[in-house]
Structures are given as structure tokens and as C-alpha cells.
Amino acid sequence: MRNATLPAAEALDQPRADAASTRHRGLRVPETYSVRDVCERYGVCEGTVLTWIRNGSLSAFSVSRRPGAKKPRWRITQAALDAFEALRTPTPPPPRTRRKAPAGVIEFY
């Protein structure tokens, strides 16, 4: 039986060299998230995220092998998530103004 060496524990804690945020062929590849990652982040199902992508609320790009494939594999960048959150952040409603009664009008009731 061959004596196989196991990787050291320190090596397992190190990030992989081919992680999404590293350089690929000299180009900086932005960190991307899958549909499932976005589902876990916002606590929604995959259908909801795919609907956001389909109606344009969340921008994503397909990394499938063939363009126009029946089942695209979507990836979402951090910039797209930031824009999506800014779009969906609720703003407080404007303060309501009350109409003032015209001067000289007497109310009888």
C-alpha cells in the first residue's frame, strides 16, 4: 500500500489560486455570484431571482457554453447587486401637507 501524503491544514485555509477574484489570462475577473448565492443572500427562491433577471431588475450574464442555450447559467457581479439594492431601497414618503381653510369662510357644522 502506497503511503499517500495529506495536504497540510494550512494549505486548506489558503484561498485557491483559481478563485473568481483572481487574474485570468492577464485580465482582472470581477467577483461573481451564482443564482443560488443570491437566493441565500436575500432569502428568496431561485424562481424569484430568475424573474428579477428576466424583467431587468437585476443584471446578469450567462456563462453557458453556447450562447442562446436553453438553460443559461447566470452570474451576477457585485456591482450589479449594489445597483439592485440601491434600486430596491425604500425611500421615506414625502411629508403630507394639509390644506388650509380659506380665510373668511365660516364653518356651520
HELIX and SHEET records of a PDB file:
HELIX    1   1 ALA A    9  ASP A   13  1                                   5    
HELIX    2   2 VAL A   35  TYR A   42  1                                   8    
HELIX    3   3 GLU A   46  ASN A   55  1                                  10    
HELIX    4   4 GLN A   78  ARG A   88  1                                  11    
SHEET    1   A 2 ARG A  23  HIS A  24  0                                        
SHEET    2   A 2 LEU A  27  ARG A  28 -1                                        
SHEET    1   B 3 THR A  32  SER A  34  0                                        
SHEET    2   B 3 TRP A  74  THR A  77 -1                                        
SHEET    3   B 3 PHE A  61  SER A  62 -1                                        
END                                                                             
